[in-house]
Amino acid sequence: MLDPELPERITARRAELDERGEELANQPAEVRDERDELGVAGRVLERASEQLADEHGSAARAPGRWAAGR
């Protein structure tokens, strides 16, 4: 005689696998989104660093101006 709970267990396991399949299907899009966000953050940081370097360079070259910390 077969286990009477077997069909229920099969159904429950299939539901678990369906849910896991959806999670895995969404991961590539989530990874792409995060990579895009990190790319934007990197570009913003690079621009800000360049601007600060330019400002520091301009302040150091300006006549009659003291460098910060003096």
Secondary structure, DSSP 8 states (H G I E B T S, - for coil): ---TTHHHHHHHHHHHHHHHHHHHHHHHHHHHHHHHHHHHHHHHHHHHHHHHHHHHHHHHHSTT---TT-
